[in-house]
């Protein structure tokens, strides 16, 4: 059963993207799907290209451009969820810092969804 949108907690997914294969989008999407099924309203930075109709192959944007969009999503969220490897990501550590300073709840994905195995993408990429 899915809760009505008005009753669902808005949760932002933070994690590593830069310098990972396909920007780690598959893991972000997996997390988004599981969180959505658990009843959360998910704000997924991996969707920024779709939301802003960007084709990274023909219309690449800078890291700063993506972070400005992502930070807007963090500010819209009620909670931050961290994917494995977030500590090694400049963007995710910035998002974490903002959430902590704004006194938002912050949890790692394994505490939110313990039923799944979550692997540090830096270990997979090695």
C-alpha positions as CSV (number, residue, x, y, z in Angstrom):
1,X,0.0,0.0,0.0
2,X,1.3,3.4,-0.9
3,X,0.6,6.4,1.3
4,X,-1.1,9.5,-0.3
5,X,1.6,11.9,-1.6
6,X,0.7,14.5,1.1
7,X,1.5,12.0,3.9
8,X,4.8,10.7,2.4
9,X,8.2,11.9,3.7
10,X,10.3,13.6,1.0
11,X,13.6,11.9,1.0
12,X,16.7,12.9,-1.0
13,X,19.3,10.3,-2.1
14,X,22.9,11.4,-1.7
15,X,25.8,9.4,-2.9
16,X,28.8,9.2,-5.3
17,X,28.4,9.9,-9.0
18,X,31.4,11.6,-10.4
19,X,34.1,9.3,-11.9
20,X,31.9,6.2,-11.6
21,X,30.6,4.1,-14.5
22,X,27.3,5.7,-15.8
23,X,27.6,8.1,-12.8
24,X,26.3,5.3,-10.5
25,X,22.8,6.0,-11.9
26,X,21.8,2.3,-11.6
27,X,22.4,2.3,-7.8
28,X,20.5,5.6,-7.4
29,X,17.6,4.2,-9.4
30,X,17.6,1.0,-7.3
31,X,17.5,3.0,-4.1
32,X,14.8,5.3,-5.5
33,X,12.6,2.3,-6.5
34,X,13.0,0.6,-3.1
35,X,12.4,3.8,-1.2
36,X,9.3,4.6,-3.3
37,X,7.9,1.1,-2.6
38,X,8.5,1.7,1.1
39,X,6.3,4.8,0.9
40,X,8.7,7.6,0.6
41,X,8.5,10.5,-1.9
42,X,11.9,10.3,-3.5
43,X,14.0,13.2,-4.8
44,X,16.7,11.5,-6.9
45,X,19.6,13.6,-8.3
46,X,20.0,11.0,-11.0
47,X,16.8,12.3,-12.5
48,X,18.2,15.8,-13.1
49,X,19.0,15.1,-16.7
50,X,15.4,14.1,-17.4
51,X,13.8,16.9,-15.3
52,X,15.8,19.5,-17.2
53,X,15.8,17.7,-20.6
54,X,19.6,17.4,-20.7
55,X,21.4,14.9,-22.9
56,X,24.8,14.5,-21.2
57,X,26.3,13.2,-24.5
58,X,25.4,16.2,-26.5
59,X,24.7,18.9,-23.9
60,X,27.1,18.2,-21.0
61,X,26.8,20.5,-17.9
62,X,29.4,21.3,-15.3
63,X,29.6,19.7,-11.9
64,X,28.7,23.1,-10.4
65,X,25.5,23.2,-12.6
66,X,24.4,19.8,-11.4
67,X,25.2,20.7,-7.7
68,X,23.1,23.8,-7.9
69,X,20.1,21.7,-9.0
70,X,20.9,19.0,-6.5
71,X,21.1,21.4,-3.6
72,X,17.7,22.8,-4.5
73,X,16.4,19.2,-4.2
74,X,18.1,18.8,-0.8
75,X,16.4,22.0,0.4
76,X,13.1,20.6,-0.7
77,X,13.6,17.3,1.1
78,X,12.6,16.4,4.7
79,X,15.3,13.8,5.1
80,X,18.6,12.8,3.5
81,X,19.6,9.2,2.8
82,X,23.2,8.3,2.0
83,X,24.4,5.6,-0.4
84,X,27.6,3.7,0.3
85,X,30.7,5.6,-0.7
86,X,29.2,9.0,0.0
87,X,32.2,10.0,2.2
88,X,34.4,9.9,-0.9
89,X,32.1,12.2,-2.9
90,X,32.6,15.9,-2.9
91,X,28.9,16.5,-3.9
92,X,27.5,14.0,-1.3
93,X,29.6,15.4,1.5
94,X,28.4,18.9,0.6
95,X,24.8,17.7,0.6
96,X,25.4,15.9,3.9
97,X,26.8,19.1,5.4
98,X,23.8,21.2,4.3
99,X,21.4,18.7,5.7
100,X,23.2,18.5,9.0
101,X,23.4,22.3,9.3
102,X,19.6,22.5,8.6
103,X,19.0,19.8,11.3
104,X,17.4,17.4,8.8
105,X,17.4,13.7,9.6
106,X,20.2,11.9,7.9
107,X,20.5,8.1,7.7
108,X,22.5,5.7,5.6
109,X,20.4,3.6,3.2
110,X,21.1,0.3,5.1
111,X,19.4,1.8,8.1
112,X,16.3,2.8,6.0
113,X,16.1,-0.4,3.9
114,X,18.1,-3.1,5.7
115,X,16.7,-5.9,3.5
116,X,18.9,-5.1,0.6
117,X,22.7,-5.4,0.2
118,X,24.3,-2.1,-0.5
119,X,27.9,-2.1,-1.9
120,X,30.4,0.8,-2.0
121,X,30.6,1.7,-5.7
122,X,34.3,2.5,-5.3
123,X,34.9,-1.1,-4.4
124,X,32.9,-2.4,-7.4
125,X,34.8,0.0,-9.7
126,X,38.2,-1.3,-8.6
